[in-house]
Amino acid sequence: MEQREGYVERIVYRNAENGYTVLSVVSADGSEEMTCVGSFPMISEGEFVFLEGNLTTHAVYGEQLQVTRFEVRTPADAVAMERYLGSGAIKGVGATLAARIVRRFGDKTFAIIEREPERLSEIKGISERMAREIFEQFQEKRAMRDAMVYLQRYGITTNLAVKIHKQYGERMQEVLESNPYRLTEDIQGVGFRIADEIAGKMGVAADSEYRIRAGILYALLLGSQSGHVFLPKERLLPYTSQLLQVSEEQVEWQLGELALERKLVIKKIPAKSGEEQTQVYNAAYYFTELGIARMLLDLNVRYDVPVMRLNEKISLIERELQITLDGVQREAVMEAARCGVFLLTGGPGTGKTTTIKALIHLFEAEGLSMLLAAPTGRAAKRITETTGVEARTIHRLLEVTMTSERDGSGMFGRNEETPLEADVVIIDEMSMVDVFLMNALLRAIPVGTRLILVGDNHQLPSVGPGNVLKDLLESRAFSVVSLKKIFRQAKESDIIVNAHKINRGEPLEFTNKSRDFFLLWREQAQSIISVVLQLVQHKLPPYVNATPYDIQVLTPMRKGELGVENLNRILQQNLNPPDEKKVEYEYRSTLFREGDKVMQIRNNYQLPWEVRSRYGIPVESGAGIFNGDIGIIRTINRFAETMEIQFDENRMVEYPFSQLDELEHAYAITIHKSQGSEYPAVVMPLLTGPSLLFNRNLLYTGVTRASRCVTLVGSERMIQQMIANENEQRRHTGLCERICEIQELDKEN
């Protein structure tokens, strides 16, 4: 073991995630400089450190000290104090000001800062406010350093340690030692597994009531990540018991305790089989569903519109738009005019867009104001292009703010207090809307506003929890018109014709005489990958008049040879290969490169964006990048540790390296992530997979994402099996039941 002490001359490299740092340390007398490597959370340049470790020789960098233990020591003399203050460790204090401070107070400098900080204002250039700020920074750095040392004992990463200290401050040690599972409730990004690992190292018993309660909430959270709003008790008990390795009786007891604390809601309802089912909700999820049900029923008023007059107006609109509505489309327009809440459903080519255009003209003729929105930017852009009326994302419609809530639902500028100002609100792609977004939307729509919900109930359900569109249809509480007829022009597209065949469970015929729907038969994964590369790089771009980046590879899975992760590595290597002119940065196991196609994988309500003019001047700004948004990496700045990405609508976003866990490559994405988007051409590799995933619903959604060309690459047998497979994971949701319950109560009252 070697021991050294000295000043941190400079930080050569630091990994923000795990704290691994390369330091250059100069001895106290300045005679020796040593490169030191190890985990040094929160160490700053200029600090005086004691180091212990093993001397090693690096093939390139020479002799290094591999540090196993270190201490940050308070500088004892004026020279050391001046070096620390002038290093930039304290914001606003540079070398010149540090020299003046130390010249004034000498060896007592640090004692003055800690005990009499107001005396700093005696020095020219330091106001009373600045003196207070220097004191606060000095104390914060010391407290943070102590916290890092304490938390490192439990294997906590630097980034997480900073979040923990920021959340609890001086109470940190007390909170963690009494109940480390508080982390799951108080700190974004801390799940049960992290808290459980920390608790185990702290000696918390496996059957601790805190652990069981946190485990129950974690099991419900895992359920929500699969789309469930609640879990049946008979499923939750054994799952949690196995997860925690405790008895079901212990879990059931804590269910009751959590219900008493109002963290859970336990509902007993008659099941369709005749038996009673016990539903266990996270309380926030239950009241979200209940709120949706109440607000929808309040909106669902009936408007007295004379039928004859309405028919005349529709006929006038047909002449103006030079269209002819069939009987079902005409019925849809009439119902939308008469109902507070109206649902319009239909697959591709059934005339949804034409019906929406007729509705827009009808409401405009009546002098009613309208707002149009969809869950994603691409879907909103498509509505704007097809209707001629500006549409926004639901998040932008609700004016998402820079604040985020613990459950991820976000904070919106539009709500009950500042509602949307419109007579009619039209929402497209409703299959993508989860319970939290639906709740936020309804909170901003006052009674008296017409709400028109448009969607395809055969698409995959939302990525987030719930099955809002299907639950509303199942409740039979609202007026619904379903468009089923495929119009003549749409019949010319094999994409649309085959999508409806898939939906009806009819096998497809692959003659490859089509202009827009192909199967390239391959039975080996490597052969499939080779064909996918040829299609994306060379064949499809000129065929659909697009760039390789516009061609979207969609796959059912994340893992495996034909999964998202492997395909993205291969596609990146071919579409955006290494280049000495392109900066790269490796984050965890992902290598990001300038020019890469990437996707945001979770909602971030805080990330600011701006749209710039051709001269680089910001012309519009806002906040919020959302799950599924796709962009291109324009610049990577290793010095500033930032990455600039250009998203749709030319929104430029700067990501700090610490937030790169929110991004992944998007050359290939899962079919689930493609919901609401439309691409010139889609390539789908399909070979083998689990029957619960490889089903009709998934294939239908993938096929309907393409506007000009679909190419399936793989096994025809698997494709026909998917069409025949109606099995899909049933989501546990209660919105339909909440609607029916409130209707019954309203009747009684």
C-alpha positions, 0 to 999 in steps of 0.5 A: 500500500502506498500513501500520498497527500497533496492537492488535486491539480486537475480532473482529467476524466470523470464518469458522472454515473459511477464517480470513476475519476482520473486525477492529477495530484500534486504533493504539498511542496509541489515537487511530485505529480501523480496520476490517481484513479478510483471512485472520487464522488464530489472531489473538486480541483484544488482540494487537499486529499489523503490517498491510499492504494496500489501503484500500477503501471499503465501501458500508455499512461505510465505509473498510476496510483489505484486508490482504495481509500481516500480522505478530503482534508481541510487545508491547514495553511494559507497557501492550501486554502488559496489554492482550493478557493481559486480552483473554481470549486466555489462558484464566483470565486476565482484566483484573484478573489481567492488571493484577496480573501486569504491575504485578509484572513490568512490561516483563519480563512476557512474558520471565518467562512464557516463561523463568521461569513459576513466578514467576507464582505469586508473584502473589495468585490464581495457583497453581503449577498455574495458572502452568504452564497460563498458560505452556503456553497462551502457548507453544501460541498462539505455536507455533500462530501460527507454524504457521499462517503456515507452512501458509498458504504452501501454501494450507491452510485454517485448520481443517486447519492446526489439525488438522495442528499438533495432530497433529504439534506441533513435528515438523510442518515436518519431517514435511510436508517429508519426506512430505506424504502422511503427512497421509492416514494420520494426519489424519481428513478429509484425502484424497489430493487435499488432500495431493497439492495440498500436496505439489505446492506443496512441490515433491514430484515427480509420480513420488515413491514416496510419491505413488504409494503414497498414490495406490494407497491412495486408489484403494482408498479410492475403491473402498470408497466404491462398496462394494468391499472390494478391487479387481482388480489389472487394474482398479487398475493403469490407474486409479491410473496415470491418476489419478497420470499415471505408468506402470502399471509404476511403480504395480505396483512400489509395490504390491509395496512396500506389500505388504511393508510389510503395508499391502496384501494381494494374493490370487491366486484362481481366477476363475469364468471359469477365469482367475486373478484378483489381488485387491488389498486394503487390509490392514485390509479383508482382515483384517476379512473374514477375521475375520468368516469365522472368527468366524461359523464358530466360532459355527455350532455345531449344537444337539441339539434333539428334533424332536417336542418342538420341534414341540409347543412351536411348536404351543403358541406358535401357540395363545398368539399366535393365529397359524398358521405355514405350513410354511416359517415352522415350518421357520425356527423349528426351524432357528433353534433348532438352529443357532448361525448362522441366516439368515432372508430374505424380502420385505415381507408374507412373514411375517418379523415373525410368524416373529421373534415366534414365535422370541422366544416359543420362546426365552423359554419356554426361559429364554434371554435375547435381544437385538434390534438393527438398523442404524438407529434407525428400523428398531430402533423398528419391530422394537420396535413389531411384536414388543413387545420392545425393540430397539436400534441395533447401535451402541448395542447395542455401546455405542459410545464417545466415541473414533473410529478412523482407518478410521471403524469406531469403538470399542465398549465391547462386544468380546472382553473385554466380550462381550454378555450374551445367549443369542440375538442377533437382527439385522434389516435385515441388507442394511444391515450393512457389513463393519466393523459386522459385524466389530464385532458378531461380536467382541462375540458369544461362542461358544455364543450363537445369532446370527439374521440377518434381511433382504431380500437384494433390497434395495440393499446397505449404504452402507459397503463389503461385501455381507455378507448376499449373501456369507453366502447365497452361501457356503452355509455356514449354514442359510438359510430364505427366506420367499416366500409373500405372506400374505392380509392383505399381498395387500390392500396394493398396495405389497407386491403391486407390490414383489414384481412389481418383484422378479420383473421383472413390469411394473406396471399403473397404473389409479390405482384403488389405495388406496396405490400411484399413478403421476402421469404427467408428462414434464417435470422442472418439472411433476414438481417442481410435483406433488411440492410439491403432494403433500408440502405438501397432498395426502398429509399428511391422506391418511396422517394425517401431517405434511409432514415425515413425507412422504419424497421419495426420488430416485435421484440427487444432481445434476440438476433431480430430484436431492437438492440441487435438490429440497431447495432447493425443498422448504426454500423451501416447507416452511420459508420464511424468517421473521424469527423463525427464525435462519439460518446459511450454511455453505459453499453450504448455508443452514441455518434453524431448523425445517429437516429435516436428515440426518447423512451420516457416522458420528460416534462422538464427538458427545454427545446427551441426552434431556431431560424435559418440563422440560428436565432430562437423563434419558439421555445417550450418544454417537454420531450415525450416517449416515442419522439424520434430525432437525430444527434446533431452535435456531441460536446465532450467538454460541456458533456452535452448532446444536441438532438433535432426532433420533429418540427425542428425542435432542438434539445440539449441533453446533459450526458447524465440524462442519456438513459432516456435515449436509445437508437431508433433505426429499429424500434418495437411495434409498440413504440411505433403507435401513432406514427406513420412512415413512408415505408416499413420493414418488419423482420418476422421469424419466431417468437412467443404466441402472446406477443406474436399475435394479430393485433401486433401485426395489424398495428405494424402494417398500418404504420406504413403509408407507401410500402410494407415489406415483411421479411421472414417466415410466411408460416409465422405471419399466417400464425400471427393472423390466426392468433387472437390471443393478447394479454388482457389488461386489468382495467376498471374504467368501464366498471367505474363508468357503470357504477357512477351511472347507477348512482346518478340514477338513484339520485 
